[in-house]
Amino acid sequence: DCAACHSLAEGPNKFSVDGVREKCLACHSEIETQTAKGASAHAPAKQGQCVKCHAPHGSDHSWFLAKASGEVCLDCHKQTLGEKSTHRPYQNRDCILCHRGHASSSPRLLRATASELCLRCHKKESFKGSVVHAPVEDNCMNCHRSHTSNHAKLLVQPPPELCQNCHDDKKVDPNKTTHPPFSNGECVQCHAPHTS
């Protein structure tokens, strides 16, 4: 039923669509509710620019996306790969593993908190022990980036600088003889970064 969305007119725009947002929301009203009450909303969804991501006449991709899921994201969000490390879902353009398409109760359209998302793939058992590093209990993003990093293991900074953000009393004293891993800034040679 073309007339459900298109209004017939004379001239070059014979099958124009006025009020795209309203046309889409007539069937997909939950999108308006989600974008209005969420902590974050995808700008095209909030602004009713549905056709930026979706192909309403048909698609070879789920959800009537205009391109494959990650590809449609790259139309606006440019992908850059880290020099040292890139998160596998980001590298594979599996954006929807962590992000929602329309709105979310979490910031940055995340499907859950950052740490909850990390634990969906990274085994919870690896982060339990008699002593748990405080940043692990708080938020994985205290030490790691989510997409790419110029440091190994998606770290926000290399050790020892990263460690010294909290442990600023642990700096090499040039007037003292120090343990080689410590003087070389290799904290994780002796210390487990998550738990012990």
Salt bridges, closest charged atoms under 4 A:
GLU32 OE2 - ARG21 NH2 3.26
GLU71 OE2 - ARG93 NH1 2.67
ASP75 OD1 - LYS67 NZ 2.67
ASP169 OD2 - LYS170 NZ 3.03
